[in-house]
Amino acid sequence: MSASPVNDFPGLYATAETGVFWDKEECEITDDLNAAQVLKNMRKGLLGGGHRGPVTFNAYGDMTGRDFESTDIKLNHFPAGEKNARHTKMLEDIVAWAAEHPEPSTLMLVMSDISQDFLDVVDLLTTKKNYRFIEVLPHSPPPPRPLMLTLLTNGDSSD
């Protein structure tokens, strides 16, 4: 799968902090990957999109049976089916993260169901503060941009 280069991180955003908030229940990783490989794919996707700054990773969902101990992902365990509690915690963490990280910064949501609550928070951060917003919808058309390619799959994870 090839795509033309896209600069998802123009200007100051290239070196500014990026916060990744990943709903693992809605965007499950494939069985042939472990957490370290997913983290590597996410970092590679960000680099391919032009990002050179620090990244904070947060995952939300049922962590049972997954090897996440050796990664740089902040884990937030929720039993399967706890969507409301999971999304509430994600929203709280997004607001707290934004308060702790100066603008310009980038907020990335990796989830398949972005509710109006998320859209309202994102709208506030992008209009009232100097934040960029990137949504990664792994299972939705249109075809993903280069940044979104293989984030949760075992695509090009070599090197």
N, C-alpha and C positions, 0 to 999 in steps of 0.2 A: 504494500500500500504506500504510494508516494503522495506527497502533497507539497505545495509551494510553501516556502518559509513564511511564517507569520510572526511578527514581533508583538507578543502579548504584553511586553513590559517595556514601553517606550520611556525615554528620558530617565528621570530619577527613579522610576519604578523598577528599573533593571537591577538596582542595588539596594532598594528598600526592602524591608521585612515583608514576607508573605505568610499569611496564616491559612493553613489548609484544614478544613473541617469536613470530615469524611463519615457519612452514614454507611457504615459497613453492612448493615442489614439490607439496605436498598441497593447497594453497589458491592456485592460480595466478590471477593477475589476467587480466582479459579483454583481448583484443588491441586494443580501442579505447581503452585507458587507458595512460598512462605512469606512471612512479614518482611524479612530483610529484602527479598526480591521486589516486593511491592514498593517499599520505600525507595529502593534503587530506581525503579521505573518512574516513580513520581519525581524524584530529583532529576532524572534524565529528561523527562517531559518539560519540567520547568526550565532547565538549562536550554533545551531546544527552543523554547518560547522566548528566550532572551533574558531570563532571570539569573542574576549572579549574586544576589544577596542572601541573607539568612532566611530560613524557613522554619516555621513551627507546624508540626503535624499533630492533629487530634483525630482519634477514631472513636466512633460511638457504635455500640451494638453488642451482640453476644460474642464474647471472646473465647468461649469454651472450645477447646480442641485446636486452637491456633497458637503458633509459636510467635508471640509478640515480645517476649522478655528482652531480647537482645537488640531491639530497635530504638530509634529516637521518636517513636510515636507515643503521645500521651493517650493512654487508654481510658475509656469510660465504658465500663461494662454495664450492659442492660440485658436482662433475659429476653429471649426471642419474643416478639409480639408487643413489646413495650414502646410502641412508636411515639405516643404522646410524651411520655417521660423522656425519651431519647431526644426528641426534637426540642423540648423545653430546655434541656441541659445544653444542647447545641446553641440555641439562641442566647442563653445566659453566658456561655463561654465566648461567643462571638462579640457580644457587647463588652465583656470584661477584657478580652484581647484588644479590641479597638481602643479602649480607655488606656491601656498600657503601652500601646505602640503608636508612635507619632506618625502623622501624615507626612509624606505620602506613603501609603502602604497598600498592599493588595490582599483581598479576601477571596479565597477560593472555596466554593462549596462543591463537594463531590456527593451528589445525591440524585435520586430520580424523581422525588416528589417535593418540589419547592413550593411551600404553602404561602399564603398571603402574609403571614407573620414574618417569614424570612424575607419576602420581597419588601415589606415595610422597613425592616432593619437595614437591608441593603440600600434602599432608596435614601434613607436618612444618612448613612455613611458616605454615599457617593455624591449627594447633593449638598450636605452641610459640612462635610469634611472632604479632604482630598484623598479619598480611597478609590481604588479600582476594584471591580468585581468581576470574577470569572466563575462561571458555572460549568461543571463537568457533568454531563448527563450521559453516562456511558452507553445506555441502551436506547437512546432516542435519535431520530433523524434531526437535522441534516447530518451528513457525514462529519465526523469530528475534525477539528482543526489539528495541526501538528502537535500542539501542547497536550491535547487530550488523547492522542494515540497511545495505546498500550499501557495506560496507567494502571489498569487492574487486570491486564491479561499478560500472557507470556509471550507477547510479540517480540519486538526487538529489544531484548534485555541484555544483549551481549555487551562486553567491555567492562 
